[in-house]
Amino acid sequence: MRNTTEALNLVASSYARELLQPGDRIVLSVMEHHSNIVPWQLAAERAGLSLAYLDINDDGTLDLSNLDALLAPPTKLVSLSHQSNVLGTINDLRGITARAHAAGAVVCVDAAQSVPHMPVSVRDLDVDFFAFSGHKMCGPMGIGVLWARPELLERMPPFLGGGSMISKVTLQRTTWNTVPHKFEAGTPDVAGAVGLEAACDYLDATGRDRIHVHEQSLVRHMLDVLDEVGEVTVYGPHDAALQGGAVSFNVADVHAHDVGTILDRHGVAVRAGHHCAQPLMRRYAVAATARASVYLYNTHAEIDVLGEALTDVRRVFRV
């Protein structure tokens, strides 16, 4: 896989589009990254499937009040993010997966934001498909992972055709190689795989449990600083125990891009925009947010600089 996006496209194309039946339903949520919305829309359009969406509460947590209704027939698949790339919300996948399996649905997970930041076990989560990217976890760009239950991969047709994914080719037909080779057409990104292995070893040696604790400490500090600055709206949980290392916010009526520009002058790097999550922006009735993300290399001193820079935003725009 090149990344989480390609992995989710593989599942949407080879599982949902090919194995589900017209009228079957896929359940997503409004907090998803476009990579966990658009592939399912394409599959639904081409295979006659329907889509339904879990809403979120105002605090950025999933609204599960109608989950059982959405899991009722004809739902066959649920695809959710483990951690929101915008809000930092960590979703209760174990509980959702148990309810989905009881209803006969398989579960696909966008884990791009969780695998680099916390201990994760597909065995404990009991999910069916699980995708993440190397570049989110100190590895190179252009390499990613799709973990899936072997029995599902055996049923799925290939995603791409060509060399390496075949057993025998004649002018009339082709038979497929065994899993996982059936889904690995062409020359592999050997350099990327070696880089990803090194990144995994580095994070394992550091300890993702330690990374998660460090991030939660930074997020608690950041939430306090944002509150002290004043006129700052935080989107998502205000409880660091419920979220990973990402906090989205807006300053009064100042556009997020203007906030980002002023912060940049102070050496503070944030992302401003819709974060590839336009449905989530519409849910909060905003055009964009600024997002401050923390990781194992960030410090509490940098959180204080963020607060000073946001005070300057207020001064420049006379908030």
C-alpha positions as CSV (number, residue, x, y, z in Angstrom):
1,M,0.0,0.0,0.0
2,R,1.1,3.5,-0.7
3,N,-0.9,5.0,2.2
4,T,-4.1,4.8,4.2
5,T,-6.1,6.3,1.2
6,E,-5.1,3.5,-1.1
7,A,-5.8,0.8,1.5
8,L,-9.3,2.2,2.0
9,N,-9.8,2.3,-1.7
10,L,-8.8,-1.3,-2.0
11,V,-11.4,-2.4,0.6
12,A,-14.1,-0.2,-1.0
13,S,-13.3,-1.5,-4.5
14,S,-12.5,-5.2,-3.9
15,Y,-14.9,-5.8,-1.0
16,A,-17.8,-3.4,-0.9
17,R,-18.2,-2.9,-4.7
18,E,-17.5,-6.5,-5.6
19,L,-19.0,-8.6,-2.8
20,L,-21.9,-6.5,-1.4
21,Q,-25.3,-6.6,-3.1
22,P,-27.4,-3.7,-4.5
23,G,-29.3,-2.2,-1.6
24,D,-26.7,-3.1,1.1
25,R,-25.7,-0.2,3.4
26,I,-22.4,1.1,4.6
27,V,-22.2,3.2,7.8
28,L,-19.7,6.0,8.2
29,S,-19.6,9.1,10.3
30,V,-19.5,12.9,9.7
31,M,-16.1,13.2,11.3
32,E,-14.3,11.1,8.6
33,H,-11.4,12.3,6.5
34,H,-12.3,12.4,2.8
35,S,-10.3,9.3,2.3
36,N,-12.9,7.4,4.4
37,I,-15.8,9.0,2.6
38,V,-15.0,9.3,-1.1
39,P,-14.0,5.7,-1.8
40,W,-17.3,4.5,-0.3
41,Q,-19.3,7.0,-2.3
42,L,-17.7,5.6,-5.4
43,A,-18.4,2.1,-4.4
44,A,-22.0,2.9,-3.5
45,E,-22.6,4.7,-6.9
46,R,-21.1,1.8,-8.9
47,A,-22.7,-1.1,-7.0
48,G,-26.1,0.3,-6.0
49,L,-25.2,0.5,-2.3
50,S,-26.5,3.1,0.2
51,L,-24.6,5.2,2.8
52,A,-25.6,6.3,6.2
53,Y,-23.7,8.5,8.7
54,L,-23.3,8.6,12.4
55,D,-23.5,12.2,13.6
56,I,-21.4,13.7,16.4
57,N,-22.2,15.4,19.6
58,D,-21.3,19.0,20.0
59,D,-18.2,17.9,22.1
60,G,-16.8,16.0,19.1
61,T,-17.6,12.5,20.3
62,L,-19.6,10.1,18.2
63,D,-23.4,10.2,18.7
64,L,-24.2,6.5,19.1
65,S,-27.8,7.0,20.1
66,N,-29.0,5.5,16.8
67,L,-26.2,3.1,16.2
68,D,-28.3,0.0,16.6
69,A,-30.9,1.3,14.2
70,L,-28.1,2.1,11.6
71,L,-26.6,-1.4,12.1
72,A,-29.9,-3.1,11.3
73,P,-30.4,-4.7,7.9
74,P,-29.4,-3.9,5.2
75,T,-26.1,-2.7,6.8
76,K,-23.1,-4.9,5.9
77,L,-20.1,-2.7,6.6
78,V,-19.0,0.0,9.0
79,S,-16.0,2.2,8.3
80,L,-14.7,4.7,11.0
81,S,-11.6,6.5,12.0
82,H,-9.9,5.4,15.2
83,Q,-8.9,8.9,15.9
84,S,-10.2,12.1,14.2
85,N,-7.6,13.9,12.3
86,V,-9.4,17.2,13.1
87,L,-10.8,16.9,16.6
88,G,-8.4,14.4,18.0
89,T,-11.4,12.3,19.3
90,I,-10.5,8.7,20.0
91,N,-13.5,6.5,19.1
92,D,-14.6,3.5,21.1
93,L,-13.9,1.0,18.3
94,R,-14.0,-2.0,20.5
95,G,-17.6,-1.3,21.7
96,I,-18.7,-0.3,18.2
97,T,-17.1,-3.4,16.6
98,A,-18.8,-5.7,19.0
99,R,-22.2,-4.2,18.2
100,A,-21.5,-4.3,14.4
101,H,-20.4,-7.9,14.5
102,A,-23.5,-8.9,16.4
103,A,-25.5,-7.3,13.6
104,G,-23.6,-9.1,11.0
105,A,-21.5,-6.2,9.6
106,V,-17.7,-6.1,9.1
107,V,-15.7,-3.2,10.4
108,C,-13.0,-1.2,8.5
109,V,-10.8,1.3,10.4
110,D,-8.9,4.4,9.3
111,A,-6.1,4.2,11.8
112,A,-3.8,6.8,10.2
113,Q,-4.0,9.0,13.3
114,S,-3.9,6.3,16.0
115,V,-1.1,3.8,15.2
116,P,1.7,6.4,15.5
117,H,0.4,7.8,18.7
118,M,-0.8,5.1,21.0
119,P,-0.7,1.3,21.6
120,V,-3.0,-0.4,19.1
121,S,-3.9,-4.1,18.7
122,V,-6.2,-5.3,16.0
123,R,-6.7,-8.5,18.1
124,D,-8.1,-6.4,21.0
125,L,-10.2,-4.2,18.7
126,D,-11.4,-7.2,16.8
127,V,-11.8,-5.3,13.6
128,D,-11.8,-6.7,10.1
129,F,-9.8,-4.2,8.0
130,F,-7.3,-1.8,9.5
131,A,-5.3,0.8,7.5
132,F,-2.5,3.2,8.3
133,S,0.3,5.2,6.7
134,G,4.1,5.4,7.2
135,H,4.5,9.1,6.9
136,K,2.3,9.7,10.0
137,M,4.7,7.6,12.1
138,C,8.1,9.0,11.3
139,G,8.5,6.9,8.2
140,P,8.8,7.8,4.5
141,M,5.9,9.0,2.3
142,G,4.4,6.6,-0.2
143,I,4.2,3.5,2.0
144,G,1.3,2.2,4.1
145,V,-0.3,-0.9,5.5
146,L,-3.6,-2.7,5.1
147,W,-4.2,-5.4,7.7
148,A,-7.2,-7.6,7.0
149,R,-8.6,-10.9,8.0
150,P,-7.2,-13.5,5.6
151,E,-10.6,-15.2,5.0
152,L,-11.9,-11.8,3.7
153,L,-8.9,-11.3,1.5
154,E,-9.4,-14.8,0.0
155,R,-12.9,-13.8,-1.1
156,M,-11.9,-10.5,-2.6
157,P,-10.9,-10.0,-6.2
158,P,-7.6,-8.2,-7.0
159,F,-7.5,-4.5,-6.8
160,L,-4.7,-4.0,-9.4
161,G,-3.5,-6.4,-12.1
162,G,-0.1,-7.1,-13.4
163,G,3.1,-8.8,-12.4
164,S,3.6,-10.6,-9.1
165,M,-0.1,-10.9,-8.3
166,I,-0.6,-13.8,-10.7
167,S,-0.2,-17.6,-10.5
168,K,-0.7,-18.4,-14.2
169,V,-1.4,-16.2,-17.2
170,T,-2.7,-17.5,-20.6
171,L,-4.2,-15.5,-23.4
172,Q,-7.6,-16.5,-22.2
173,R,-7.5,-16.1,-18.5
174,T,-5.4,-15.5,-15.4
175,T,-5.3,-17.2,-12.0
176,W,-4.3,-15.3,-8.9
177,N,-1.4,-15.6,-6.6
178,T,-1.9,-16.4,-2.9
179,V,-2.8,-13.7,-0.3
180,P,-1.2,-11.2,0.2
181,H,0.6,-11.3,-3.1
182,K,-2.8,-11.2,-4.9
183,F,-3.0,-7.5,-3.9
184,E,0.6,-6.5,-4.5
185,A,0.9,-6.0,-8.3
186,G,4.1,-4.6,-9.7
187,T,7.5,-3.8,-8.2
188,P,7.2,-3.2,-4.5
189,D,8.4,-0.1,-2.8
190,V,11.3,-1.9,-1.1
191,A,13.0,1.3,0.1
192,G,9.7,2.5,1.6
193,A,9.2,-0.8,3.4
194,V,12.7,-0.7,4.9
195,G,12.0,2.9,6.0
196,L,8.7,1.9,7.5
197,E,10.3,-1.0,9.4
198,A,12.9,1.4,10.9
199,A,10.1,3.8,11.9
200,C,8.2,0.9,13.6
201,D,11.3,-0.2,15.4
202,Y,11.9,3.4,16.6
203,L,8.4,3.9,17.9
204,D,8.4,0.5,19.6
205,A,11.7,1.4,21.3
206,T,10.3,4.7,22.4
207,G,7.0,3.2,23.6
208,R,3.7,4.3,22.1
209,D,2.2,4.2,25.6
210,R,4.8,6.8,26.6
211,I,4.1,8.8,23.5
212,H,0.3,8.8,24.3
213,V,0.9,9.9,27.9
214,H,3.2,12.7,26.7
215,E,0.7,13.9,24.1
216,Q,-2.2,13.9,26.7
217,S,-0.1,16.0,29.0
218,L,0.6,18.5,26.1
219,V,-3.1,18.6,25.1
220,R,-4.2,19.3,28.7
221,H,-1.7,22.2,28.8
222,M,-2.8,23.4,25.3
223,L,-6.5,23.4,26.4
224,D,-5.6,25.5,29.4
225,V,-3.6,27.9,27.3
226,L,-6.4,28.3,24.7
227,D,-8.8,29.1,27.5
228,E,-6.5,31.7,29.0
229,V,-6.0,33.4,25.6
230,G,-9.8,34.1,25.4
231,E,-12.2,34.4,22.5
232,V,-11.0,30.9,21.3
233,T,-13.5,28.3,20.3
234,V,-12.2,24.7,20.6
235,Y,-13.9,22.0,18.5
236,G,-14.0,18.6,19.9
237,P,-13.5,17.1,23.4
238,H,-12.2,19.4,26.1
239,D,-11.0,16.4,28.0
240,A,-7.5,15.1,27.1
241,A,-8.5,11.6,28.2
242,L,-10.8,11.4,25.2
243,Q,-8.5,12.6,22.5
244,G,-5.1,12.3,20.9
245,G,-2.6,15.0,20.0
246,A,-4.7,17.3,17.8
247,V,-6.8,20.3,18.8
248,S,-8.8,22.4,16.3
249,F,-9.9,25.9,17.2
250,N,-10.8,29.4,15.8
251,V,-10.1,32.8,17.3
252,A,-13.2,35.0,17.4
253,D,-14.1,36.0,13.8
254,V,-10.5,35.7,12.5
255,H,-10.2,33.4,9.5
256,A,-8.1,30.3,10.3
257,H,-5.7,31.1,7.5
258,D,-5.0,34.5,9.0
259,V,-4.4,32.8,12.4
260,G,-2.0,30.5,10.7
261,T,-0.1,33.4,9.1
262,I,0.4,35.2,12.4
263,L,1.4,32.0,14.2
264,D,4.0,31.3,11.5
265,R,5.7,34.6,12.3
266,H,6.2,33.3,15.8
267,G,7.6,30.0,14.6
268,V,4.5,28.1,15.4
269,A,3.3,25.7,12.7
270,V,-0.4,24.8,12.6
271,R,-2.6,23.6,9.7
272,A,-5.4,25.9,8.7
273,G,-8.3,24.9,6.4
274,H,-10.9,22.2,6.2
275,H,-8.4,19.4,6.9
276,C,-9.9,17.1,4.2
277,A,-13.1,16.9,6.3
278,Q,-15.6,19.3,4.7
279,P,-18.7,17.5,6.1
280,L,-17.3,18.0,9.6
281,M,-16.7,21.7,8.9
282,R,-20.3,22.0,7.8
283,R,-21.4,20.1,11.0
284,Y,-19.8,22.9,13.0
285,A,-21.0,25.6,10.6
286,V,-17.4,26.9,10.0
287,A,-15.4,27.3,6.8
288,A,-12.1,26.2,8.3
289,T,-10.3,25.8,11.6
290,A,-6.7,26.0,12.8
291,R,-5.3,22.8,14.1
292,A,-2.4,22.4,16.4
293,S,-0.9,18.9,16.5
294,V,1.6,17.5,19.0
295,Y,3.8,14.5,18.9
296,L,6.7,12.9,20.8
297,Y,9.1,15.7,19.9
298,N,7.0,18.6,21.1
299,T,7.4,20.4,24.5
300,H,5.4,22.3,27.0
301,A,7.5,25.4,26.2
302,E,6.2,25.3,22.7
303,I,2.6,25.2,24.0
304,D,3.4,28.4,25.9
305,V,4.8,30.0,22.7
306,L,1.5,29.0,21.0
307,G,-0.4,30.9,23.6
308,E,1.8,34.0,23.2
309,A,1.3,33.9,19.4
310,L,-2.4,33.6,19.8
311,T,-2.4,36.7,22.0
312,D,-0.6,38.5,19.2
313,V,-3.4,37.3,16.8
314,R,-5.9,39.0,19.1
315,R,-3.8,42.1,19.1
316,V,-3.3,42.3,15.3
317,F,-7.0,41.8,14.6
318,R,-8.1,43.8,17.6
319,V,-10.2,41.0,19.1
